């Protein structure tokens, strides 16, 4: 995600290992995956595809169809 505020430069997370380390550090501050994404993009310039590979996806809860009678 590009830096939109040139007066406040954000560090770049370029390697998978550094991304994993930062995720571990931010985990206590994030209540959900949504919060984790927000914290990452506010504090760092990241490759969103790389984050999507590392951050677990939130799967929607399965809705089962009712049985036909």
N, C-alpha and C positions, 0 to 999 in steps of 0.2 A: 504494500500500500504506500503510495507516494507521500512525501512530507508536504503538507499544505501550508505550513507555517515556517517560512525560512528563518525567522527570528528565533525559533525554538527548535533547533535540530534534534532529531531523535536518532539513537544508534540503530545500525542495521544488524539484523540477525541473518547471517548468511549461511551458516552451517546447521545441519540437522542436530548436531550435538549441543550447540549453544541454544538452539530453540528448545530442546528438551530440558536443559538446565533452567531456562527462564520459566518454562511452564511449571516446573517443580517449585520454583520460588513464588510464583504468583498464585498457586493453587489455594493456599490458606485465605487469600484475599478475595477469591472468586467464589460466589455462591452457586454459579451455574456455568454451563459451557458458554452461554451468551455473555456473561460477565468476563469470562476468560478471553473471549474474542475482543471485547471492548478494551480490556486492560492492555492486551498485546498491541492493538492498533493505535491506542493512545500513546503508548510509551516507546514503541519501536516501529521501524520500517521493516515489514516482513513480507515474505513470499506467501501469499494466501494459500496457494496450492500445497506448499510444504506444511503449513499449519494444519490444513485439513487432513493431511496424511497422518499427523502425529496426534492431533486432538480427537478423542473419541466422538463419534457422531451420536446425536441424540435420536434414537429411533422412536417413532410414534408408537404408542401403546396399541397392541393388536386388538382389533375389534372383530369379534366373531359373529358371523351371521347366525340368526336363530334357526333352529332346525324346522323343516317343514313338517306339518302334522298330517 
